[in-house]
Amino acid sequence: MFFRAGLRQLDQLLRGEATRTDVLKTGDLAVQSRQLFVINIVLGMVAGFCLGWFALVNKQLEGIWQVASCMLKVPALFLLTFIITLPSLSVFNALFQSRLGFSGVVKLLLATLAIINALIASLGPIIAFFALTTESYGFMVLFTVFVFGVSGIFGMYFLLKTLRQMTILLDELAQPAPLVDSLSGDPIEVVEPDNPKSVKKLYQTWNQQNGKNSALLEQHRGERVRAIFSVWLFLFTVVGMQMAWILRPFLGNPNEPFMWFRPRTGNFFQAVFQTIQGLLGMHS
Amino acid sequence: MMSLTWSWVDQLLRHSATPELKLPWIKLLVCQGLAGFLYGMVMGSYGQWDANRFWYVFYAGIKVPLLFWVTFSLCVPVFFVMHALSGLHADFRQSLLALLAAQAILTLVLLALAPITSLWYLSNDHYPWAVLFNGMMFAIASLAAQFYLRRLYAPLFEKHARHRTLLTIWLGLYLFVAIQFAWVLRPFVGEPNSPAEFFRSESWGNAYVALFHLLSGAAK
């Protein structure tokens, strides 16, 4: 029953019902972290099982080890990413005066990972299908990177959207105060936040009025909050990629015997670049 | 006894602009020291773990808070004089407190980024990349601290437009001193297989002169 409740939560999360505006106003997400945690692990194991098929097809009996290792590694990938990125997310979250408390941050991060995991697991059968039909190791590597990448982007989009809704700053902007010319008292034209010139003019007017109308300036600040959170998302991506890099191999090179971990050399980008070169028939 | 609890840190992080800043400055300094020391330890933990590396960890832990404290105190006198000259000496206390709080935020963000640095060290074996990554972490932490500083400074900006100029001068000066001091304090990360030492024997130079030589060398 616990598991079924977890699945229902995942369903609500994917439909966006757990993050409706009226729910977010309470400063929390309508999910339970323990259930989400278990769901994450299960989804990761499903994804790992599908990834292991390539080795199963190519190495027969030895491939079973690869399946087992994948089923441990994919959940581990997400668990470790969670542990490493939680401190910086909670600090950034507090710094930007979000409504979310610490447990809310834990839930938000777990929810993001659940969405990523659900996407990967749902693409799992396609990975397994390609494993059955393709012999090219390079293609499989790139396809897996693509699947993880696309899922990651969707997850980050969810995170950014939820955080944006939660920032107090943006709440205040719902009804910006009308801007009034300090000399004549006439209302000033509406400012477009995306237009730098318009924003600059606003700053000037704001200085003249000694900050009596700061609502629109706050809106500009809201844009900056988003910019800084994009920096955090960039870090999140780097952590995900490096973590995956440490935990290699996932697919298992058909020309090499089974191993739990590969020796630590090079880095992620270099490897992807070399794989593309190899596929195109260019050798460095 | 001072208690640096998560709830205090949380309050500090969420601090809004108030006309009168009331923050315990000793606690802010201790917070900078502690968080800086911890990040420095992570920063120095690159490569193989042996007795040599232990010293790097320890040195880097001391160097990070030292960098912040010394740079800060070197810039305070000029800042005070400038306040007096521009007739804003009444606001000096508040500006200084805002800057101190922002510096505490800088170290706290660094500490929160420490696990990511550790992961980078674990998954990479190229020394220049390790140094570069730390540079990036410092840049991100500075960006966050800037954001926070602007928030605390808002009432001062409203009070007088000259505060903007003063703050710009402070930031320029702070960066100028910090870069040179960081240059003198090298190495922070510490190249593997080189003996641990607090100062590099050839490091008592000028960062800007070195940069000039580097650039003119590259141009040739």
Interface residues (C-beta under 8 A of the other chain):
Chain A: I83 I84 T85 P87 S88 S90 V91 F92 A94 L95 F96 Q97 F102 N207 N210 G211 S214 R224 V225 I228 V231 L235 V238 V239 Q242 M243 W245 I246 R264 T265 N267
Chain B: W6 V9 D10 L13 R14 S16 I105 L108 V109 L111 A112 L113 A114 P115 I116 S118 L119 W120 L122 S123 N124 D125 H126 W129 I140 L143 A144 F147 Y148 A154 F157 E158 A161
